[in-house]
Amino acid sequence: MAPRAVLRPNLHEFDTWAAAQWDVSPYARRKRRQAGLGNYKLVRFADDFVVVSNGGIAEVNATKQAIKSYLETTLHLELSEEKTRITHVNEGFTFLGFHIQRVQSAGRWVVHLRPAAKGTVRVKEKLKSLTSRTWTWMDEYSRLGTLNAIVRGWAQYYRHTSLLSDIEVITRYTWHRYLLWLRRKHKGSRKHRLITSRTRVIHGRTRWTATIREGDQTLTTYQWLPTRHEFPRSRYPQKGRTGFSHPYLRQDTGADVDYPWGQTGPDERIYTLRIGVPSTNPHRKEPLDMAERKLRVKMRDHFQCVRCGATTDLHIHHTKGPGSHRPKTLLTLCHTCHRHAHGYRQQTST
């Protein structure tokens, strides 16, 4: 069952009730199976939960009614019938953006954990939007960097799924969308020339590259791909008597690579924020290429505060007020110096 309760209260009492009902000893589970009864396990996140069982359909229906009755009488919640269904694991079900289904592979039954179709479509729509004609004003370095942030953030969420090919579907889609964006940005350029001039083989894979230059400073970024060097991952092992460590919580899966700008991938906001565009504050009146201008100012100032030399937590300061966005009126300052420039008192330790 994959039900959803209406509202979002503290469902800890529901967890306690389910544990009292179903968390029994291995001996008790064997006895239930010998008697033709099923065993149950609740998995919950917020108001989304799944109950897995090896019982028959009649018993499972009775369990669903017991859950519904408990939620209504004890917690005063309504079980959403629209979002609740009983399904066999061979048909599969979706939970927290993952599609879980048992399939036959190489002559044996295995359980596949894969990205849900809705999540794949959603990230493709975002990538398509950011590589449309309306974005050809953006520089190549910023565009490739923001595409990397989206793809890498999406892939990190699904890094321990069963099939790497599910991740490759998105990176291939990004490759072709970026090529289409380049052809629209550089009208009249031949596809072959764009590919040969802007791709390189890195870690054994051909990928897009982009470069930005400012004075004697040059920055180069390249398309993120799920290679072993860039994308440490593992699959869920078969559960034994002593269980197994959760792959998303293990410490031996390798640290995230700081790529391309020290980002480890965006959160849910990647689907709603307009990445790379200027501030929506009407008083600032920022030009479209404000993100590029800020980057060039940091490059000009060698990525350090021009007052104290700090190299972390850097901000762009408008010396002529927020309405002036010419590079010569912009300076790179650290957070402390930026606050001081705006007249804020610096905190002193006592």
ZIGI-V742406 format. One record per residue. N is the residue number from 0. RES is the residue in three letters. SS is DSSP state (H for helix, E for strand, - for the rest). Layout:
[[N,RES,SS] [N,RES,SS]]
This chain:
[[0,MET,-] [1,ALA,-] [2,PRO,-] [3,ARG,E] [4,ALA,E] [5,VAL,-] [6,LEU,-] [7,ARG,-] [8,PRO,-] [9,ASN,-] [10,LEU,-] [11,HIS,H] [12,GLU,H] [13,PHE,H] [14,ASP,H] [15,THR,H] [16,TRP,H] [17,ALA,H] [18,ALA,H] [19,ALA,H] [20,GLN,H] [21,TRP,H] [22,ASP,-] [23,VAL,-] [24,SER,-] [25,PRO,H] [26,TYR,H] [27,ALA,H] [28,ARG,H] [29,ARG,H] [30,LYS,H] [31,ARG,H] [32,ARG,H] [33,GLN,H] [34,ALA,-] [35,GLY,-] [36,LEU,-] [37,GLY,-] [38,ASN,-] [39,TYR,E] [40,LYS,E] [41,LEU,E] [42,VAL,E] [43,ARG,E] [44,PHE,E] [45,ALA,-] [46,ASP,-] [47,ASP,E] [48,PHE,E] [49,VAL,E] [50,VAL,E] [51,VAL,E] [52,SER,E] [53,ASN,-] [54,GLY,-] [55,GLY,-] [56,ILE,H] [57,ALA,H] [58,GLU,H] [59,VAL,H] [60,ASN,H] [61,ALA,H] [62,THR,H] [63,LYS,H] [64,GLN,H] [65,ALA,H] [66,ILE,H] [67,LYS,H] [68,SER,H] [69,TYR,H] [70,LEU,H] [71,GLU,H] [72,THR,H] [73,THR,-] [74,LEU,-] [75,HIS,-] [76,LEU,-] [77,GLU,-] [78,LEU,E] [79,SER,-] [80,GLU,-] [81,GLU,-] [82,LYS,-] [83,THR,-] [84,ARG,-] [85,ILE,-] [86,THR,-] [87,HIS,-] [88,VAL,-] [89,ASN,-] [90,GLU,-] [91,GLY,-] [92,PHE,E] [93,THR,E] [94,PHE,E] [95,LEU,-] [96,GLY,-] [97,PHE,E] [98,HIS,E] [99,ILE,E] [100,GLN,E] [101,ARG,E] [102,VAL,E] [103,GLN,E] [104,SER,E] [105,ALA,-] [106,GLY,-] [107,ARG,E] [108,TRP,E] [109,VAL,E] [110,VAL,E] [111,HIS,E] [112,LEU,E] [113,ARG,E] [114,PRO,E] [115,ALA,-] [116,ALA,H] [117,LYS,H] [118,GLY,H] [119,THR,H] [120,VAL,H] [121,ARG,H] [122,VAL,H] [123,LYS,H] [124,GLU,H] [125,LYS,H] [126,LEU,H] [127,LYS,H] [128,SER,H] [129,LEU,H] [130,THR,-] [131,SER,-] [132,ARG,H] [133,THR,H] [134,TRP,H] [135,THR,-] [136,TRP,-] [137,MET,-] [138,ASP,-] [139,GLU,H] [140,TYR,H] [141,SER,H] [142,ARG,H] [143,LEU,H] [144,GLY,H] [145,THR,H] [146,LEU,H] [147,ASN,H] [148,ALA,H] [149,ILE,H] [150,VAL,H] [151,ARG,H] [152,GLY,H] [153,TRP,H] [154,ALA,H] [155,GLN,H] [156,TYR,H] [157,TYR,-] [158,ARG,-] [159,HIS,-] [160,THR,-] [161,SER,-] [162,LEU,-] [163,LEU,H] [164,SER,H] [165,ASP,H] [166,ILE,H] [167,GLU,H] [168,VAL,H] [169,ILE,H] [170,THR,H] [171,ARG,H] [172,TYR,H] [173,THR,H] [174,TRP,H] [175,HIS,H] [176,ARG,H] [177,TYR,H] [178,LEU,H] [179,LEU,H] [180,TRP,H] [181,LEU,H] [182,ARG,H] [183,ARG,H] [184,LYS,H] [185,HIS,-] [186,LYS,-] [187,GLY,-] [188,SER,-] [189,ARG,-] [190,LYS,H] [191,HIS,H] [192,ARG,H] [193,LEU,H] [194,ILE,H] [195,THR,H] [196,SER,H] [197,ARG,H] [198,THR,E] [199,ARG,E] [200,VAL,E] [201,ILE,E] [202,HIS,-] [203,GLY,-] [204,ARG,E] [205,THR,E] [206,ARG,E] [207,TRP,E] [208,THR,E] [209,ALA,E] [210,THR,E] [211,ILE,E] [212,ARG,E] [213,GLU,E] [214,GLY,-] [215,ASP,-] [216,GLN,E] [217,THR,E] [218,LEU,E] [219,THR,E] [220,THR,E] [221,TYR,E] [222,GLN,-] [223,TRP,-] [224,LEU,-] [225,PRO,-] [226,THR,-] [227,ARG,-] [228,HIS,-] [229,GLU,-] [230,PHE,-] [231,PRO,-] [232,ARG,-] [233,SER,-] [234,ARG,-] [235,TYR,-] [236,PRO,-] [237,GLN,-] [238,LYS,-] [239,GLY,-] [240,ARG,-] [241,THR,-] [242,GLY,-] [243,PHE,-] [244,SER,-] [245,HIS,-] [246,PRO,-] [247,TYR,-] [248,LEU,-] [249,ARG,-] [250,GLN,-] [251,ASP,-] [252,THR,-] [253,GLY,-] [254,ALA,-] [255,ASP,-] [256,VAL,-] [257,ASP,-] [258,TYR,-] [259,PRO,-] [260,TRP,-] [261,GLY,-] [262,GLN,-] [263,THR,-] [264,GLY,-] [265,PRO,-] [266,ASP,-] [267,GLU,H] [268,ARG,H] [269,ILE,H] [270,TYR,H] [271,THR,-] [272,LEU,-] [273,ARG,-] [274,ILE,-] [275,GLY,-] [276,VAL,-] [277,PRO,-] [278,SER,-] [279,THR,-] [280,ASN,-] [281,PRO,-] [282,HIS,-] [283,ARG,-] [284,LYS,-] [285,GLU,-] [286,PRO,-] [287,LEU,-] [288,ASP,-] [289,MET,H] [290,ALA,H] [291,GLU,H] [292,ARG,H] [293,LYS,H] [294,LEU,H] [295,ARG,H] [296,VAL,H] [297,LYS,H] [298,MET,H] [299,ARG,H] [300,ASP,-] [301,HIS,-] [302,PHE,-] [303,GLN,-] [304,CYS,-] [305,VAL,-] [306,ARG,-] [307,CYS,-] [308,GLY,-] [309,ALA,-] [310,THR,-] [311,THR,-] [312,ASP,-] [313,LEU,E] [314,HIS,E] [315,ILE,E] [316,HIS,E] [317,HIS,E] [318,THR,-] [319,LYS,-] [320,GLY,-] [321,PRO,-] [322,GLY,-] [323,SER,-] [324,HIS,-] [325,ARG,-] [326,PRO,H] [327,LYS,H] [328,THR,H] [329,LEU,E] [330,LEU,E] [331,THR,E] [332,LEU,E] [333,CYS,E] [334,HIS,H] [335,THR,H] [336,CYS,H] [337,HIS,H] [338,ARG,H] [339,HIS,H] [340,ALA,H] [341,HIS,-] [342,GLY,-] [343,TYR,-] [344,ARG,-] [345,GLN,-] [346,GLN,-] [347,THR,-] [348,SER,-] [349,THR,-]]
